[in-house]
Structure formats: C-alpha cells, structure tokens
Amino acid sequence: MPADSFYMLGHNGQVVAMVPSKDLVVVRLGQTLSGGDWDTARDLSPLVNAFPDTARASGS
C-alpha cells in the first residue's frame, strides 16, 4: 500500500480505504466472519497497485 494510504475498519471486515496519491477510494462491504482469512493491507494491495499514481496540479 502507498505511504499515504489510510483506512477505516468496520464490523465483520467492512473497509473504506483512501489513497490520495491515486485519487482512489475503495469500499468493501463483504463480511469476514470469525476464522476468515481477510487481511486488509495484503488483500487491497493488488487492487490499489492496479491504479496509476495521479499527477497533482500545483496551486499558484
């Protein structure tokens, strides 16, 4: 995950992940019940890495 990534974890594995350098927001509404194998950083990384970094316009 990029260094500027942050995320919020919800009930049963729900996740909202924000990646400003990619202008990307990912929402996961699926459930991970006890004993599940969901790992937020590991499982979101391939998806996040599929998006290019965005060029930020500098303000004058």
N, C-alpha and C positions, 0 to 999 in steps of 0.2 A: 504494500500500500504506500502511496506517496506520503512524504513527510507532513503535508498539510491536511491529510485526511483526519476526519473525526466522525464518530458515530454515536447514536443513541440506541441503547438496547431496551427492548420491551418484553412483555410477557410471552413465554413459550418461544423465544428465539426471534421475535419480530425485531427488525433492524431498520433504521434510517441512517444511511451513510452519506456524508458530504465530502466532495473532493474539489475544492475551489480551483486547483490548477488545471482541472479538466472540465470545469463548469458542469459537474456531474452530481446528481442526487440519485441514490439507489434506495428503493424501499422494498423490504422483504416482509411479506405478511404471512408467510408459511409458519407452521408450528414445528418446534423441535421438542418433542416430549422427552421425559427423563430417559436417559440412556441413549439419546440421539447423538449423532456424530457431527453436528454443525459447528464449525469454527469460523467466526466472523471474518477475521483477517485472512485466513487461509482460503476460505470459500469465496470471498468477494474479490480477492486479488486478480484472478484471471479475467473477470468481467471488467474491473476498473482498468486493467492494463490494456484491454482491447480498445480503449478510447484514447485519442491523441491528446497531448497537452495543448491547452489553448493559449494563444498569444494575447496578453493583456495590453490594451491600449494605455499609454501613459497619459495622465491628465496634464494639461498645461495651465 
